[in-house]
């Protein structure tokens, strides 16, 4: 059987406590395949000593490829950089916090050998996470599945394997506000899932607090759906329809009772309602315009201070 190369991508942001456990577990799993492999560790502006830990690993094992950002650019951009620098026939994305067990990589590879081009890991359970986190995550995945025309699998994260032909398409997609799991679904090809149990974080704190999760959800929705714009239009039609219906009601009341709707309170409520509708609609439009503005600037997605074979590289 012809030899293939596997690439494992792990974005790193202040994961000093996890790196000593992450590397040997990935090494032990990949060595079981009997195939050549590389581990790309993308340092996303860490400040806790993770950068030096990555350099030390690379010095001791040539299969470890450090990509060091000039500053923090965000998790999805770090994943993108790993994909850009990957050379494997199959590329696996995994988080560094070990919530996604590296041992599941063998299951992903097995499905890939069966002929699937994208093999995503489906979370059966999410240990060590709060009820709020689980509930909001479940609602988000179902919302994005319902309002987009791309079949984004439910309860999946970035933990997945992609064939080289999928990666070759994705490196051409350079939008600034990135939702990698949606992009890999949009590409198409033959895809399937592998169920697994997500573990608690091995060490450290989550890098996705509520504010970042909200921004992540906004990027996902605006990248793959026009539903917010359509919703703003619908609200406008509903408000206009209510005003049209109110005209005969007011006229009939005037004819029957000789009274009409009077008072500053009524006027204030109507003005606040219509003003709220307008501001919400402008806010939604503004989100899309802001993304157009970011794309128009055409800045590089990230700046690399150190890379496997290039220095001061921008892309």
C-alpha positions in Angstrom: 0.0 0.0 0.0 1.3 3.5 -0.9 2.5 5.6 1.9 0.4 8.6 3.0 1.3 11.5 5.2 -1.0 12.8 8.0 -1.0 16.3 9.3 -2.4 17.2 12.7 -3.2 20.9 13.4 -3.5 22.2 16.9 -4.1 25.9 17.6 -2.4 27.0 20.8 -3.3 30.0 22.9 -1.9 30.0 26.4 -2.0 26.1 26.7 1.3 25.6 28.5 -0.2 23.1 30.9 -1.7 21.0 28.1 1.2 20.9 25.7 3.2 18.3 27.6 0.2 15.9 27.5 -1.0 16.8 24.0 2.2 16.0 22.2 2.9 12.4 23.5 -0.7 11.4 23.1 -0.8 12.6 19.5 2.7 11.0 18.9 1.6 7.6 20.3 -1.6 7.6 18.2 0.0 8.6 14.9 2.9 6.2 15.4 0.3 3.4 15.4 -0.6 4.2 11.8 2.9 3.3 10.6 2.7 6.3 8.3 4.7 9.6 8.2 3.1 12.5 10.0 3.6 16.1 11.0 2.2 18.1 13.9 1.6 21.7 13.2 1.3 23.8 16.4 0.0 27.3 15.6 0.9 29.7 18.4 -1.8 32.4 18.4 0.0 35.0 20.4 0.5 33.1 23.7 1.9 34.9 26.7 2.2 32.1 29.2 5.3 30.4 27.9 3.6 28.2 25.3 5.7 29.6 22.5 9.0 28.4 24.1 7.4 25.0 24.9 6.5 24.7 21.2 10.0 25.6 20.1 11.4 23.0 22.5 9.2 20.3 21.1 10.2 21.2 17.5 13.9 21.0 18.5 13.5 17.5 19.9 11.2 16.2 17.1 11.5 17.3 13.5 7.9 16.2 12.9 6.7 19.1 15.1 6.2 22.2 12.9 5.8 25.5 14.8 3.9 28.4 13.2 4.3 31.4 15.5 1.9 34.4 15.0 3.2 37.9 15.4 0.1 38.5 17.7 -3.2 37.0 18.6 -5.4 36.6 15.6 -8.1 34.2 16.9 -8.8 30.5 17.0 -10.4 30.2 13.5 -7.5 32.1 11.9 -5.0 29.9 13.7 -6.8 26.8 12.3 -6.6 28.5 8.9 -2.8 29.0 9.2 -2.4 25.3 10.1 -4.4 24.3 7.0 -2.3 26.7 4.8 1.0 25.1 6.0 -0.2 21.5 6.0 1.4 19.0 3.6 -0.4 15.8 4.5 -2.7 13.7 2.3 -5.2 13.9 5.2 -5.4 16.8 7.6 -6.8 16.6 11.1 -7.8 19.6 13.2 -7.9 19.1 17.0 -8.0 21.5 20.0 -5.1 21.6 22.4 -7.2 21.3 25.5 -7.6 17.6 25.1 -11.4 17.7 25.3 -11.2 16.0 21.9 -9.3 12.8 22.6 -6.4 12.3 20.2 -7.2 8.5 20.2 -10.4 9.3 18.1 -8.1 10.3 15.3 -7.7 6.6 14.4 -11.4 6.3 14.0 -11.4 9.3 11.6 -8.5 7.8 9.6 -10.4 4.5 9.3 -13.4 6.3 7.8 -11.1 8.2 5.5 -9.6 5.0 4.2 -13.1 3.8 3.4 -13.3 6.7 0.9 -14.8 9.6 2.8 -13.2 13.0 2.1 -14.4 14.8 5.3 -14.8 12.9 8.5 -16.2 15.0 11.4 -16.4 14.1 15.0 -19.9 14.2 16.5 -20.2 14.9 20.2 -22.4 12.3 21.9 -21.7 13.8 25.3 -19.9 16.9 26.6 -18.4 16.1 30.0 -17.3 18.9 32.3 -19.4 21.6 30.7 -22.1 23.7 32.3 -25.8 23.3 31.5 -25.8 26.8 30.1 -22.9 26.0 27.7 -24.5 22.7 26.6 -27.9 24.3 26.0 -26.7 27.3 24.1 -24.4 25.2 22.0 -27.3 22.8 21.1 -29.5 25.7 20.2 -26.8 27.3 18.1 -26.2 24.2 16.0 -29.9 23.7 15.4 -30.4 27.4 14.5 -27.5 27.4 12.0 -28.7 24.1 10.5 -32.2 25.6 10.1 -31.4 29.0 8.6 -28.7 28.0 6.1 -28.8 26.1 2.9 -25.5 24.4 3.7 -25.8 21.0 5.5 -23.7 21.8 8.6 -23.8 18.7 10.8 -25.3 19.0 14.3 -23.2 18.9 17.4 -19.8 19.0 15.7 -16.8 21.3 16.3 -13.6 21.8 14.3 -12.4 18.3 15.3 -12.4 16.6 11.9 -10.3 15.0 9.1 -10.1 16.5 5.6 -8.7 14.9 2.5 -6.1 16.9 0.6 -8.5 17.8 -2.2 -10.8 19.4 0.3 -7.9 21.3 1.9 -6.9 22.5 -1.6 -10.3 24.1 -2.0 -10.4 25.6 1.5 -7.0 27.4 1.2 -8.5 29.4 -1.7 -11.3 30.7 0.6 -9.9 33.8 2.2 -12.9 35.5 3.9 -11.9 37.4 7.1 -14.8 36.2 9.3 -14.3 32.5 9.3 -16.4 29.6 10.3 -14.2 26.6 9.4 -16.7 23.8 10.1 -19.2 25.5 7.9 -16.6 26.1 5.2 -15.7 22.4 5.1 -19.4 21.5 4.8 -19.9 24.0 2.0 -17.0 22.5 0.0 -19.0 19.3 -0.4 -17.4 16.0 -1.3 -18.2 12.7 0.5 -18.7 13.4 4.2 -19.6 11.3 7.3 -19.4 11.5 11.1 -17.8 9.5 13.9 -19.4 9.6 17.3 -17.3 10.2 20.4 -17.5 11.4 24.0 -16.0 14.8 24.6 -13.9 15.0 27.7 -13.4 17.8 30.3 -10.6 20.3 29.6 -7.3 18.7 30.7 -6.0 21.9 32.3 -6.4 25.6 32.2 -9.5 27.7 31.4 -11.7 27.9 28.3 -10.6 30.4 25.6 -14.2 30.8 24.5 -16.1 32.8 27.1 -19.7 33.9 26.4 -18.7 37.1 24.6 -16.4 35.2 22.2 -19.1 32.5 21.7 -21.6 35.2 20.7 -19.2 36.7 18.2 -18.5 33.2 16.8 -22.2 32.6 16.4 -22.6 35.9 14.6 -19.8 35.1 12.2 -21.3 31.7 11.5 -24.7 33.1 10.8 -23.6 36.1 8.7 -21.2 33.9 6.7 -23.7 31.3 5.7 -27.2 32.9 5.9 -29.2 36.0 4.8 -31.9 35.1 7.3 -31.2 38.1 9.6 -31.7 40.4 6.6 -34.9 38.6 5.7 -36.1 38.8 9.3 -35.6 42.5 9.3 -37.7 42.8 6.1 -40.4 40.5 7.7 -40.5 42.7 10.8 -40.9 45.8 8.6 -43.8 44.2 6.8 -45.5 43.1 10.0 -45.2 46.7 11.4 -46.6 48.1 8.2 -49.4 45.6 8.2 -50.3 46.4 11.8 -50.5 50.1 11.0 -52.7 49.4 7.9 -55.1 47.3 10.1 -55.1 50.0 12.8 -56.6 52.6 10.3 -60.1 51.0 10.0 -60.1 50.1 13.7 -59.6 53.7 14.6 -62.2 54.9 12.1 -64.8 52.4 13.4 -64.2 53.4 17.0 -64.6 57.1 16.0 -67.9 56.4 14.2 -69.4 54.1 16.9 -68.3 55.7 20.1 -67.3 59.2 19.0 -63.9 58.8 20.7 -60.5 58.2 19.3 -57.2 56.9 20.7 -55.7 59.9 22.6 -52.8 60.5 24.9 -49.1 60.9 24.9 -48.6 57.4 26.2 -50.1 55.8 23.1 -48.1 58.0 20.8 -44.9 57.3 22.8 -45.4 53.5 22.6 -46.0 53.6 18.9 -42.9 55.8 18.3 -40.7 53.6 20.5 -41.9 50.4 18.7 -41.3 51.7 15.2 -37.9 53.3 16.3 -36.9 49.9 17.8 -37.8 48.1 14.6 -35.7 50.6 12.6 -32.7 50.4 14.9 -32.7 46.6 14.9 -32.9 46.5 11.1 -30.1 49.1 10.8 -28.0 47.0 13.2 -28.5 43.9 11.2 -27.6 45.7 8.0 -24.6 47.2 9.7 -23.2 43.8 10.6 -23.2 42.8 7.0 -21.8 46.1 5.8 -19.0 45.8 8.4 -18.0 42.4 7.0 -18.0 43.9 3.5 -15.7 46.7 4.7 -13.3 44.1 6.3 -13.2 42.2 3.0 -12.6 45.4 1.0 -9.5 46.3 3.0 -8.0 43.0 1.8 -5.5 42.7 4.7 -3.7 39.4 5.2 -5.6 37.0 7.5 -2.6 36.7 9.8 1.1 37.6 10.1 3.6 34.9 11.0 6.8 35.7 12.9 8.2 32.1 12.6 7.2 29.3 10.3 8.7 25.9 9.3 10.6 27.2 6.2 9.7 30.9 6.0 10.1 33.9 8.2 8.0 37.1 8.3 5.4 35.4 6.1 2.0 37.0 5.5 -1.0 35.3 3.9 
